[in-house]
Amino acid sequence: MDLKRSARLLLTTKAIRGYGDGFTALLLPVYLISLGLGPFEVGLVATAAMLGSAILTLAVGVAGHRVSARGLLMLSCLLMLITGLAFSQAQSFWPLIIVAFVGTLNPSSGDVGVFVPLEQAMMANAGPDADRTTRFAMYNVVGAVGVALGALSVGLIDPLTRLLARSRSDMLEAAFALYGLIGVAAFLLYRQLPTEAAEVAAQRTGLGPSRKRVFQLAALFSLDSFGGGFLVQSLLALWLFNRFDMTLATAGVFFFWTGLLGAASQFLAGRIAGRIGLINTMVFTHVPANLCVMAAAFAPTLPIALGLLIVRAALSSMDVPARTSYVMAVVTPPERAAAAGITNVPRSLAAALSPALAGALFTAFVFPWPLLIGGGLKVAYDVLLLNQFRHVKPPEEL
């Protein structure tokens, strides 16, 4: 198996998919509002997208070990193509809900969806344990850079609208069609994966000796994801638009730089984890990040709010490679694909419940309660994680 070639293909595809997630997460509220929908409906569409993604990811985690991972990734790309084309043509609420539910749209711009557990299992097996956290840092960094570039490209919508003499609605529809075409590019890249990198069924199993540990982690990740659902990028953007009259171009630039900052911070995760351990890295960077988002709820001006969110961006992503590396470390290698699927499900399943609640709260109250609720739940997750797993060490920390 050519591990380096497989890793390069996965990293390239991760960056391309991240670009699509970056601009669609930011355009989603703008597109839905342009169709006459309100914050509550935006939250419902986000909930439908994340709930459908969670169900598909759970199916991969439970039964995906019986099927070629390469084949599953290619099928997911075809679903991505259908999602983009169908979303660009849907004009009313219920068709949008249906497309969001059955498709691959990611309103959080984060690392969720059916692609993730399959890619993570492949990356975990692509080298020695000592380098595992660094590999996942690179995996998440290229994705975050893609997301940042996708957010930045949103600023081109209005200039292109004027240049091409088309309506803004036409350009938004074209952007979602482009998301579908990105699925085609990802399909062509996945197709080049060597057969051995597909993690064939004979080399993978369902959960076995690590079952209890995986479900404990999944329960904790559910709490973190439920809190994160109040803070998905689409809803944060909506709050900034409504509270401070932030323009679409400014939002694109802001989320570009915060995305780059979050990506750069992940390079430090491996080094920090080597000094203080994976669990401590996850907790001690995550807590201050969420205190910042809670403080942003009280910000009186746009610069103060953006400043707090920038600090959050500098800290909140360090736990991502540490978390993935930890899950892959505390299960047996044959269980990795199943463990990745089952622990990733909460990132969309639990989070799927909260965007609609956040949209309702933004509609009913002037004060941004979702920022306080989401940040508080995520801090509670950090405390529980530290308490339950601080003594469960990965092999490199023993």
N, C-alpha and C positions, 0 to 999 in steps of 0.2 A: 504493500500500500504506500503510495506517495503521500505521506502525511503533510509535507510542506505545500505541495500543490493543492491538496484538498483544503488546507487552512487558507491559502491565498484566495481560492475560489469562494469560500465561505465569507471571508472578510470583504471581498469585493461586492458580493451580493448583499451583505449586511449594510454596506454603505449606500447602495442603490435603493434598497427598501427603506432605509432611514430617510433618504431624501423625499421619497413619496409620502411617508408618514409625517414629515416635518411640515410640508406645505398644506396637506389636507387637514391636519389638526387645526391649523390656524385659519384656513379658509372655511371650515365647516360651519362655525357660527355665522360668519359673514354671508355665506351662501343661503343658509336656512332663514336668516333674518330678511334677506333680499326676496325670499319667497313669501314673506308675510308671517313667518312663525315667530314666537316669542321665546324668552329664556327657558320656560318650562318645557316647551317642545324641543328646544335644542338639547336640554338635559335628557329627555326621553330618547331621542335619536342616539345620543352618546351611550345611554344605558343599553339600548338594543344592540348597538355595535359590539360593546364589550361583553354582553351576555352571550351573544351568538359565538363570538370568538372563544369564550371560556368553554362552552359546550364542545366545540370542535377540538380544542386543546385537550380537554378531559378525555375525549375519545382516543386521541393519539396516546395519551399517557397510559390509559388502561389497556388498549388493544393494539397500539401502534407497533409494538415489538414483533408482531406477526407479519408486518408488511415492510417492504423496502423503504428506508427513510428517504432515499433519493427519489423514489417514485412519489412519495407523499409530498415532498417539497415541490416537485414539478406540478402535481395536481393543485396544490395550494396557489401556485402562480397563475394557473388558469382561472381559479376562483377570483384572484386579484384582478385579472383582466375583466372578467364579467362584472365585478363590483364597480370598477371605475366607469365602465361604459354605461351600466344601468343607472348609477347614481347621477351621472351627467344628464340623463334623460328624464329622471323622476322629477315631477313638479309639485306634487302634493304630499301631505304628511304621511299617510299610510303606506304608499309605495316606498317612500324614503325609509320608513321604519323597517319594512320587509327587507329591502336591499341591505340596510345596515346590519340587520340580524343575521342574514345568511352569508354575508360577505366578509371581507378582510379589513374593512376600514378601521383605523386606529385613532380615536379621538384624543388619546392621551399623549401620542407621539413617543410613548415609552416602549420598553422592550416587552411587549405582550403579543400574543397571537400564536397561531399554530406553527409558524416557522421556528419559534424560539426553542422549544424543548428538543427538536430534532437537531438543530444546529449546535446547541449546547452540548449534547451528548457526543457529537462528532469532535467538537473542540476539546472536550475533556480527554479524549483518547488520542489527541494529536501530539503528545509529548509527555515528558516526565512530570511527576507530581510537584517537584520543586518549582517548575515554571508555570504551573497551572493558573495561578492567580494573575500572572503577567499576561498569559494568553487571553484570559477572559477580559482583562483590562483593555487589551488591544481590540478585541472583538467589540466591546462596548464603546470604545473611543471612536472607531470608524463609524459605528452606527450613530453616535451622538453628533459627529461632524456632519454626517449626511442629513440628520434632522435639522441641524443649524443652517446648513445651506438651503434646505428646503424652505425653512422659515424665511430666510433672507430673500428668496426668489419671489415670495408673495408680494414684495414691494414693486415688482415689475407689472403687476396686474393693471394698475391704473395707467401707467405710461403706455403699455401695449394697447389698452382700450382706446386711448386717444390716437396712437399711431396707426392702428388698423381700422379706426372709425367703426368700431363695433361696440355693442352695449356691454356693460359690466357683467350682466348675466351670461352673455355669450362667452366671455373670457373665463368666468368661474366654471361654467360647464366644460370648457376646453381643458381646464386644469384637472378636473376629475377624470376626464378621458385620458389625460397624460398619465395619471396614476395607474390606470389600467394598462397602458403601454409599458410602464415600468415593470409590471408583472411579466410581460413577454421577455424583457431583457433578463430578468431574474431566472426565468425558465431556461433560457439558452445557457446561462452560466451553470445552473444546477445540473443540466444535462451533461456537462463536461466532467462531473465528479466521477472518479473511478468507481467501479462496481464495489470494490472492497470498502470504500468510504461510505457506502450506503447503510452500514450497520444491519446486515441481513439478519433474518429472524434467528438463524442458528447461533448467532453471536450475541443476541440480546434476549433478555427475559423480562417478565413482569417483576413486581416487587416480591422479595423473599425475606431474608433475614433483617433487612432494614425497614420493613414495613412500618413498625411502630414509630420509629424516628422520623420517617418521611411524613407521616400523617401529623405528628406533633409540629413539625416545621410548617406543613401546609396550613394548619390551624392558625399559627402565628402570622404567616404571610397573608392569611385572609384578613386579619385585623389591619395589617399595614395597608393592604390593597383597598379595603373599604374606606380607610382614611384618605388614601391617595385619590380615590374616585371623586372626592369633593374638590380636588385640586388639579384635575386634568387640564392640559394646556388650553383646550378649547374654551373651558369655563373661566380660567384665569384671564384669557384674552377678552372674553365677553365682559368680565368685571372691569378690566382696564378701559375698554371701549366706553362702557356706560358710566363709570364713576369719574373718570378723568378726561373723557373725550379723546382718548389716544387714537391717532390715525392708523390706518392699516399699514402704511409704509413704516411708521415709527415702531409699530408692533413687530413687523418683520425684522427690522434691525435689532430690536431688543432681544427677541427670542433667538436670533442668530448668535449674538454675543454670549447670551447665557448658555446656549447650547454648546458653543466652543469652550466656555469656561468649565462647564460640567464635564466635557470630554477631556480637557487637559487635566482636571483634577483626578481623573481615574488612573492616570499614569502613576500617581503617588500611592494608589491602593496597595499594590504589591509590596512596595517598600515599607509602608506603614504596617501592613499585616505581618511582614517578616520581623518587625520589632515588637508589636504588641498583640499579635494574633488576629485571626479573621473575625471572631465574634466582637472583640473590642473595637476593631476598625469599623465594623458595621454600626455599632451603637454610638461610639463617641464622636462620629462625624454626623450621624443622622439626627441626634437630639438637637444640637444647635441650629441645624438647617430648618427644622420644623418650628423651633421657637421664633425664627426669623419670619416664616410665613404667617405665624400667628400675630406677630407684631405688625406685619404689613396691613392687617385688617384695620389698624388704628391710624395708619399713615394719613396725615392731613393733605399732603400734596403728592403729585405724580413722582417727582424726583426721589422723595423719601420712600415711597412704595417700591419704586424700581431699585433703589439702593438695597433695600432689605431682600428683595427677590434675587438680586445679583449675589449677595452673600449666601443666600440659600442655594443658588446654583453652584457656587464654588464648593459646597460641602455635601449636598444631597446625593450626588452620584457616586461618591467614593464607596458606598456600601454595595453597589451593583456588582462589580466583579468579585468582591469579597463574598457576597451572598451566594452567587452562582458557584464559585470555587468551593465554598464550604459544603454545599449540598452534594456536589460531585465527589468531595473528599470523604464524606461520612457514610457513603453507600458503597456496595461492591461494584466493580466495573460493569458486570452484566446488567445491573439494575439502573444504570445511569439514565438511559433514555426514558424509562418509566418514571424514575424519580423526578427528572426534569419536567416531564409532562404534568405530573400530579402537583408538584410544588409551584409550577407556573400558572396553573388554573386559577388559584386565588387572585392572581394579579389582574385577571379580567372578570372572573365570576363575582367575587365580593365587590370589586370596584364597579361592577355593572349596576349595583343597587344604588350607589350614591350620587352619580351625576344627575339623575332625575330629582333626587331630594335637594341637591344643590341648586338646580334650576328653579325649583319651587321656592327655596329660601331666598334666592336672588330676586324673584318676582315679588315675594310677600314683604320683604324687609329691605330697608335702605342699607342697614349695617351688613357687612359681608360675613355672616355667620359661617358659611362653608369654610372659610379660611381658618377660623378658630376650631371648628369641629374636626376638620381634616388634620390639622397640625396636632391637636390634642390626642387624637386616636393613634397617630403615628408615634408620638412620644410614649404612649402606653405600650405599644408594641415593642419599642426598644427596651423598656424596663423588663418586660416579660421575657424577651429573648435572652437578655443578659442573665436573668435569674435561672432560666431553665437549661441553657446550653453552654454556660461559661466553662464547664468542666468536660465537655465533649470535644476532644481535640482532634483535628485532622492529622494524618500521618506525619506531615512535616513539622508539626509542633510538639510531637511526643519526645 
